[in-house]
């Protein structure tokens, strides 16, 4: 009888419904807050990219603070928000694009695989699209890999999914 193979995936996934809920809450707060009365501040979302617009850098920073507080309240890690540079926009305003990190970029995936190999834990790690699959015979080895990666600080939150035994 062959030994069982166990595996799991390392991913970076964001619940887009929670992002949407966060944005709606942030918009409501901006509409009702006294310090935003008469301000041109707004948050737009096209399903992929968030666009923040405000009167100036100071107000834009306040919009970001509101957005991040709502995102955190909804249980989404703020490291999934990737801010572009602040640009001048129409009507004496400034805008900033915010991308939402979905998936693990190839450079980071390579670093994760390298880190796992360097640990000498008896598992195989392979990059599969925007995720990393880790497979091994021993479940304790898989747990050790998860522990190893949790101790490392990455720029994005990692989740460990699709835990399988075959």
C-alpha positions in Angstrom: 0.0 0.0 0.0 1.4 3.4 -1.0 1.8 6.1 1.6 -0.9 8.8 1.6 -0.1 12.1 0.1 -1.3 15.2 1.9 -1.4 18.7 0.5 -2.6 22.2 0.9 -2.5 25.5 -1.0 -1.0 28.8 0.1 -3.1 31.6 -1.3 -3.9 35.3 -0.9 -7.6 35.7 -1.3 -9.9 38.6 -0.4 -13.6 38.3 0.1 -14.8 40.9 -2.4 -18.2 41.1 -0.8 -16.5 42.3 2.4 -14.5 44.9 0.4 -17.8 46.1 -1.1 -19.4 46.3 2.3 -16.4 48.2 3.7 -16.6 50.7 0.8 -20.3 51.3 1.4 -19.7 51.9 5.1 -16.8 54.3 4.4 -18.9 56.3 1.8 -21.7 56.7 4.4 -19.2 57.9 7.0 -17.7 60.5 4.6 -21.3 61.7 3.7 -22.2 62.3 7.3 -19.0 63.5 8.9 -18.9 67.2 9.7 -15.2 67.6 8.6 -16.2 66.4 5.1 -19.1 68.9 4.7 -18.6 70.6 1.3 -15.7 68.3 0.5 -15.3 66.7 -2.9 -14.2 63.4 -1.2 -15.5 60.2 -2.7 -14.7 56.5 -3.1 -15.3 54.8 -6.4 -15.0 51.1 -7.1 -15.2 49.3 -10.5 -15.1 45.8 -9.1 -11.3 45.6 -9.3 -9.7 49.0 -8.5 -10.7 51.4 -5.7 -10.3 55.1 -6.6 -10.1 57.6 -3.7 -10.7 61.3 -4.6 -10.4 64.2 -2.2 -9.7 68.0 -2.0 -6.1 67.7 -0.9 -3.5 65.3 0.5 -4.7 65.9 4.1 -8.3 65.0 3.3 -7.2 62.1 1.2 -5.3 60.7 4.2 -8.5 61.0 6.2 -10.4 59.1 3.5 -7.7 56.4 3.7 -8.0 56.2 7.5 -11.8 55.8 7.2 -11.4 53.1 4.5 -8.9 51.1 6.4 -10.9 51.3 9.6 -14.0 49.9 7.8 -11.9 47.2 6.1 -10.4 46.1 9.4 -13.9 46.0 11.0 -15.1 43.7 8.2 -12.2 41.3 8.9 -10.1 42.0 5.8 -6.3 42.4 6.2 -5.3 45.9 5.1 -2.1 44.5 3.6 -4.4 43.4 0.7 -4.7 47.1 -0.2 -1.9 48.2 -2.6 -1.8 52.0 -2.9 -0.7 53.8 -6.1 0.8 57.3 -6.1 -1.3 60.3 -5.4 -2.1 62.3 -8.6 -3.7 65.6 -9.4 -7.3 65.2 -10.6 -10.0 67.3 -12.2 -11.5 70.2 -10.3 -8.6 70.9 -7.9 -8.7 67.5 -6.4 -6.3 64.6 -5.8 -6.9 61.0 -6.5 -5.2 57.7 -5.6 -5.8 54.2 -7.0 -5.9 51.3 -4.7 -5.5 47.8 -6.1 -6.7 44.8 -4.2 -4.2 42.0 -3.9 -5.7 38.7 -5.2 -3.3 35.8 -5.6 0.4 35.5 -4.9 2.7 37.3 -7.4 5.3 35.1 -9.0 8.3 36.7 -7.2 6.8 36.1 -3.8 5.7 32.6 -4.8 9.3 31.8 -5.7 10.5 33.2 -2.3 8.0 31.1 -0.5 9.1 27.9 -2.3 12.7 28.8 -1.6 11.9 29.3 2.1 10.2 25.9 2.3 13.1 24.2 0.6 15.6 25.9 2.8 13.8 24.6 5.9 14.6 21.0 4.9 11.1 19.9 5.9 10.2 16.8 3.8 7.6 18.3 1.5 7.4 19.4 -2.1 6.3 23.0 -2.9 5.3 24.0 -6.4 3.9 27.2 -7.9 0.5 26.7 -9.5 -0.7 30.0 -11.1 -1.2 32.5 -8.3 -0.9 30.0 -5.5 1.7 27.6 -4.0 0.8 23.9 -3.5 2.6 22.1 -0.7 2.5 18.3 -0.7 4.0 15.7 1.6 3.5 12.3 3.2 3.5 13.5 6.8 0.8 15.8 8.1 3.1 17.1 10.8 5.5 18.3 8.1 2.6 20.2 6.5 1.8 21.8 9.8 5.5 22.7 10.3 5.4 24.5 6.9 2.3 26.5 7.9 4.0 27.4 11.2 7.2 28.4 9.4 5.3 30.7 7.0 3.2 32.3 9.7 6.3 33.3 11.5 7.6 35.1 8.4 6.4 38.6 7.8 5.1 39.0 4.2 3.7 42.1 2.6 0.5 40.2 2.0 -1.7 38.0 4.2 -1.4 34.3 3.4 -4.1 31.8 3.8 -3.8 28.0 3.9 -6.6 26.3 2.0 -7.7 23.0 0.3 -6.1 20.8 3.0 -6.4 17.3 1.5 -5.4 13.7 2.2 -5.5 11.2 -0.6 
